[in-house]
Amino acid sequence: MKRRNFLVAAGAAFVAGCNRIAESKAGKSLLDAAEGWHQGAQRLLTGRRALAPEYPKSAISPFFRGNGSTDPQNGDYPRHVEEGFANWRLEVRGLVDHPLSLSLENIRKLPQRSQITRHDCVEGWSAIGEWTGPQLAVLLEAAGLKPEAKFVVFRCADEYKGGRYYESVDIEDAFHPQTIVAHSLNGEPLPVRNGAPLRMRIERQLGYKHAKYLTAIEAVASLDEIGEGQGGYWEDRAGYQWYAGI
């Protein structure tokens, strides 16, 4: 836990200063090298299937705050809220043999995993909650992932500060046992402020990787043509690290 706390604090400090550093070509090269070292070191030291800490129900935070988008008003999202997300669909597409279009009922009928974990925000706050949903691996296996797929992109309904939110992980993190498509928080349907009706939980990475208001899961061979090519909303706009392991 001390190691996890240190890495969260270090990540926050890193992001706070990364914009200034990244302005220079040498700075960008340094940041890219540091990110590669970070990813390699975490996987070397902890193993590819090492789990983030899980907690007893007594540790659940009394309130799990929202962050970033907390009540999207763009597109059809307000209508979906009024309908109780009865017509919400999650697509699984891209480099798959069998594209899927899943309702919330479909998703709730899949094998479920519940995990009580700590959400660590790059801004320095944390909260513990119980998340429930199918493992991402179950959806990818059902769709038939093609061999050339190297990354999974998460498409979101919310527009935040002028752009549509998205995130991504590599195939290794996509198949991690704690990577789930969560529809419930603390035994109740996911609140709007926390990403209803679906959000990702990438438990070994910082909070900005846990994409909310999930509309599609897209398997791709490269991130170069996605957004600005850095693999995520904040990675494109603020120089956040693509691999945000803790």
Secondary structure, 3 states (H helix, E strand, C coil): CHHHHHHHHHHHHHHHHHHHHHCCHHHHHHHHHHHHHHHHHHHHHHCCCCCCCCCCHHHCCCCCCCCCCCCCCCCCHHHHHHCCCCCCCEEEEECECCCEEECHHHHHHCCCEEEEEEEECCCCCEEEEEEEECEHHHHHHHHCECCCCCEEEEEEEEEECCEEEEEEEEHHHHCCCCEEEECEECCEECCHHHCCCCEEEECCECHHHCCCCEEEEEEECCCCCCCCCCCCHHHHHHCCCCCCEC
